Structures are given as C-alpha cells and as structure tokens.
Amino acid sequence: MNRTASFAALLLAITALPALALTTTPSPVPEPATIALVGGGLAAAILYSRRKRGQK
C-alpha cells in the first residue's frame, strides 16, 4: 500500500468515527445527595488533618 492510499484510508476511518459513536442519555443524578457526600468528605478530611496536626 502506498503512502497516499494509506493516508486516504486513515482519513476515511477518522471521518467515519462519529457515525459509529454510541449515543447515550445521561442518568439523572440527585444533586442534593451528591453535594452532601462531597461536603461530608471535605469535612472529614479537614477534621482528620486538624487532629493529625494537633498530635505533633
């Protein structure tokens, strides 16, 4: 296969990729629960670091 033909094949493969892409709908995420989990994790990390700092 010569260089021009391989480039043309590559170009064809790249342009065909969007047609092969799967379309999915995102599942709904309950925002209050997500925010509560992130906030709880952040609070736990802060308390852990303060406790660690106090032991030194």
C-alpha positions as CSV (number, residue, x, y, z in Angstrom):
1,M,0.0,0.0,0.0
2,N,1.5,3.3,-1.0
3,R,1.6,6.4,1.2
4,T,-1.3,8.2,-0.5
5,A,-3.6,5.2,-0.2
6,S,-2.8,4.6,3.4
7,F,-3.4,8.3,4.2
8,A,-6.8,8.1,2.3
9,A,-7.8,5.0,4.3
10,L,-6.8,6.8,7.6
11,L,-8.8,9.9,6.6
12,L,-11.8,7.7,5.7
13,A,-11.6,5.9,9.1
14,I,-11.4,9.1,11.0
15,T,-14.4,10.7,9.2
16,A,-16.4,7.5,9.8
17,L,-15.8,7.5,13.6
18,P,-18.6,10.0,14.5
19,A,-21.1,7.8,12.7
20,L,-20.1,4.8,14.8
21,A,-20.3,6.7,18.1
22,L,-22.9,5.4,20.6
23,T,-25.4,7.9,21.9
24,T,-26.4,7.6,25.5
25,T,-28.6,9.7,27.7
26,P,-27.0,10.6,31.0
27,S,-28.8,9.2,34.0
28,P,-30.2,11.9,36.4
29,V,-28.0,12.5,39.4
30,P,-29.6,13.6,42.6
31,E,-27.8,16.8,43.3
32,P,-28.5,17.3,47.0
33,A,-27.1,13.8,47.8
34,T,-24.0,14.5,45.7
35,I,-23.4,17.8,47.4
36,A,-23.9,16.2,50.8
37,L,-21.4,13.4,50.1
38,V,-18.8,15.8,48.8
39,G,-19.4,18.2,51.8
40,G,-19.2,15.3,54.3
41,G,-15.9,14.0,52.7
42,L,-14.4,17.5,52.8
43,A,-15.4,18.0,56.4
44,A,-13.9,14.6,57.4
45,A,-10.7,15.5,55.6
46,I,-10.5,18.8,57.4
47,L,-11.2,17.2,60.8
48,Y,-8.6,14.5,60.1
49,S,-5.9,17.0,59.2
50,R,-6.6,19.1,62.3
51,R,-6.4,16.0,64.5
52,K,-3.2,15.0,62.9
53,R,-1.7,18.5,63.3
54,G,-2.7,18.5,67.0
55,Q,-0.8,15.3,67.7
56,K,2.6,16.6,66.6
